[in-house]
Amino acid sequence: MAMAQSDSAPPSQSIPVDQENAKKARAVLNQTIQALGGSAYLNIEDISQEGRTYSFYHGRPNSLGILFWRFYKFPDKERIELTKQRDVIYVYAGDKGTEITFKGPRPEDPKDLTEYLRRRHISLDWVLRKWLSEPGVALFYEGQTVAEEKPVEQVTAASARRRDALTPAWRSLANEASRACGYHSASRSNRPGW
């Protein structure tokens, strides 16, 4: 009986490339979460925002914009009030949407509601606060690139359960990320209508 002996060294204890890639992607996402406030960001329940919203055409605003007020209770309750008189209101609770105008409340158009729900499920909040804690989410570090004339790191988050993937470009500088998202917490929303 003859036995062959290999001259090659035993396999090293290095981390497989795909695990190393996922580890790097997770590090970029953790840096992003820290730039947004760390555990304070992850534990926000009530958000209120106000500002001006614009429509765009070919990447440029094509209106003077309208005032908005947004009240959000994570994960799936939102109230958006539009115009200076705050007389156009959209209320979302779970997977239902209602539009309220001077004509009274009515269910939101199914096409518009479907689009809203799709955007919500791939929003930064949902990806960072929901997707990353779910089993079966794969992360892929895509490397550095440029977005809006700024250096960024690109990460893809893919969810088998949601059958969706998202590849946002994450700004690599922590202070840039914190300036890009202006969240502030409110202990209780003073607006009714959830």
Wavefront OBJ file of the C-alpha trace (Angstrom):
o trace
v 0.000 0.000 0.000
v 1.441 3.344 -1.043
v 0.553 6.639 0.580
v 1.076 9.954 -1.122
v 2.353 12.826 0.895
v 1.693 16.387 -0.145
v 4.397 19.001 -0.009
v 1.846 21.785 0.241
v 1.261 23.524 3.531
v -1.970 22.974 5.406
v -4.742 25.398 4.513
v -4.373 28.725 6.260
v -6.915 30.035 8.704
v -7.771 33.026 6.500
v -11.315 34.296 6.218
v -12.984 33.369 2.916
v -13.254 36.259 0.459
v -17.067 36.441 0.652
v -17.001 36.658 4.457
v -14.298 39.316 4.354
v -16.368 41.270 1.812
v -19.490 41.049 4.014
v -17.437 42.106 7.035
v -16.205 45.196 5.167
v -19.775 46.012 4.047
v -21.002 45.692 7.647
v -18.216 48.034 8.808
v -19.310 50.716 6.301
v -22.946 50.363 7.441
v -21.928 50.522 11.116
v -19.942 53.698 10.381
v -23.039 55.152 8.713
v -25.218 54.264 11.713
v -22.687 55.864 14.063
v -22.620 59.034 11.926
v -26.424 59.216 12.195
v -26.309 58.945 15.996
v -25.614 55.278 16.762
v -28.043 53.667 19.179
v -29.985 56.947 19.526
v -30.725 56.795 15.775
v -31.602 53.090 15.894
v -34.023 53.651 18.784
v -35.890 56.704 17.461
v -39.607 56.049 17.519
v -41.134 59.449 16.766
v -39.797 61.817 14.133
v -41.172 65.192 13.117
v -39.814 67.127 10.165
v -40.791 70.252 8.329
v -39.475 71.916 5.242
v -40.113 72.467 1.573
v -40.516 69.725 -1.018
v -39.891 70.096 -4.739
v -40.695 68.231 -7.919
v -37.833 67.620 -10.328
v -37.429 67.250 -14.067
v -34.114 66.094 -15.537
v -32.467 66.499 -12.135
v -33.522 70.116 -11.657
v -36.357 71.544 -9.567
v -39.269 72.585 -11.772
v -41.383 74.346 -9.153
v -41.110 76.767 -6.269
v -41.840 73.878 -3.928
v -44.482 73.500 -1.261
v -44.272 73.460 2.507
v -44.580 70.118 4.265
v -44.803 68.736 7.783
v -44.023 65.062 8.382
v -44.798 63.061 11.514
v -43.474 59.524 11.591
v -43.807 56.757 14.157
v -41.466 53.911 13.327
v -41.948 51.503 11.690
v -45.150 52.105 9.720
v -47.177 55.141 10.766
v -46.760 58.415 8.937
v -48.673 61.657 8.474
v -47.656 64.181 5.800
v -49.292 67.616 5.692
v -48.830 69.767 2.598
v -49.372 73.459 1.753
v -49.166 76.500 3.998
v -52.730 75.826 5.204
v -51.834 72.156 5.845
v -55.018 71.223 4.023
v -53.737 68.259 1.986
v -52.893 65.360 4.287
v -51.704 61.817 3.705
v -51.985 59.321 6.546
v -50.346 55.895 6.403
v -50.862 53.124 8.946
v -49.366 49.765 8.096
v -50.164 49.018 4.468
v -53.139 51.400 4.273
v -53.119 54.974 3.051
v -55.685 57.773 3.294
v -55.753 61.141 1.555
v -57.562 63.954 3.377
v -58.553 67.130 1.525
v -61.380 69.683 1.747
v -63.552 66.946 0.192
v -62.935 64.702 3.202
v -60.966 61.481 3.677
v -60.714 58.814 0.986
v -58.462 55.790 0.426
v -55.304 56.665 -1.454
v -55.135 55.658 -5.110
v -53.865 52.017 -5.205
v -51.069 52.842 -7.682
v -49.802 55.706 -5.497
v -50.067 53.574 -2.344
v -48.092 50.730 -3.957
v -45.347 53.181 -4.959
v -45.258 54.680 -1.433
v -44.970 51.233 0.169
v -42.192 50.231 -2.254
v -40.221 53.381 -1.417
v -40.770 52.855 2.324
v -39.459 49.281 2.175
v -36.184 50.404 0.567
v -35.763 53.643 2.529
v -32.602 54.303 4.523
v -34.532 53.897 7.801
v -35.908 50.493 6.840
v -32.603 49.179 5.509
v -30.565 50.302 8.519
v -33.194 49.672 11.205
v -35.077 46.616 9.899
v -33.251 44.789 7.110
v -29.914 44.546 8.913
v -31.468 42.799 11.908
v -33.330 40.216 9.802
v -31.922 36.781 9.044
v -31.043 36.073 5.423
v -29.771 39.551 4.520
v -26.573 39.421 2.495
v -24.167 42.357 2.394
v -21.703 43.033 -0.410
v -18.983 45.679 -0.397
v -18.865 47.124 -3.920
v -15.876 49.426 -3.427
v -15.343 53.145 -3.724
v -16.962 55.349 -6.318
v -18.082 58.961 -6.786
v -21.636 60.230 -6.299
v -22.620 63.883 -6.586
v -18.930 64.743 -6.932
v -18.097 63.198 -3.539
v -16.141 60.038 -2.736
v -18.441 57.299 -1.444
v -18.345 53.631 -0.561
v -20.922 51.408 -2.159
v -22.638 48.550 -0.322
v -25.395 46.258 -1.577
v -27.892 44.843 0.919
v -29.891 41.931 -0.489
v -32.849 40.405 1.314
v -33.994 36.945 0.257
v -37.169 37.311 2.326
v -38.084 40.598 0.677
v -36.752 39.516 -2.729
v -35.154 42.905 -3.016
v -31.701 44.435 -3.188
v -30.513 47.960 -2.560
v -27.176 49.519 -3.509
v -26.928 53.006 -2.060
v -23.696 54.960 -2.085
v -22.600 55.725 1.468
v -20.625 58.881 2.047
v -17.347 57.882 3.558
v -16.970 60.886 5.837
v -18.970 60.589 9.059
v -19.725 64.317 9.278
v -21.059 64.294 5.705
v -23.497 61.493 6.580
v -24.733 63.283 9.667
v -25.333 66.475 7.668
v -27.057 64.579 4.858
v -29.849 63.320 7.133
v -31.483 65.875 9.426
v -33.400 63.766 11.935
v -34.648 65.029 15.221
v -36.635 63.099 17.750
v -39.888 64.109 19.353
v -41.142 62.360 22.454
v -44.758 62.633 21.295
v -46.306 63.879 18.109
v -48.636 66.780 18.730
v -50.585 66.003 15.553
v -53.551 63.654 15.676
v -54.600 61.210 13.012
v -52.488 58.089 13.143
l 1 2 3 4 5 6 7 8 9 10 11 12 13 14 15 16 17 18 19 20 21 22 23 24 25 26 27 28 29 30 31 32 33 34 35 36 37 38 39 40 41 42 43 44 45 46 47 48 49 50 51 52 53 54 55 56 57 58 59 60 61 62 63 64 65 66 67 68 69 70 71 72 73 74 75 76 77 78 79 80 81 82 83 84 85 86 87 88 89 90 91 92 93 94 95 96 97 98 99 100 101 102 103 104 105 106 107 108 109 110 111 112 113 114 115 116 117 118 119 120 121 122 123 124 125 126 127 128 129 130 131 132 133 134 135 136 137 138 139 140 141 142 143 144 145 146 147 148 149 150 151 152 153 154 155 156 157 158 159 160 161 162 163 164 165 166 167 168 169 170 171 172 173 174 175 176 177 178 179 180 181 182 183 184 185 186 187 188 189 190 191 192 193 194
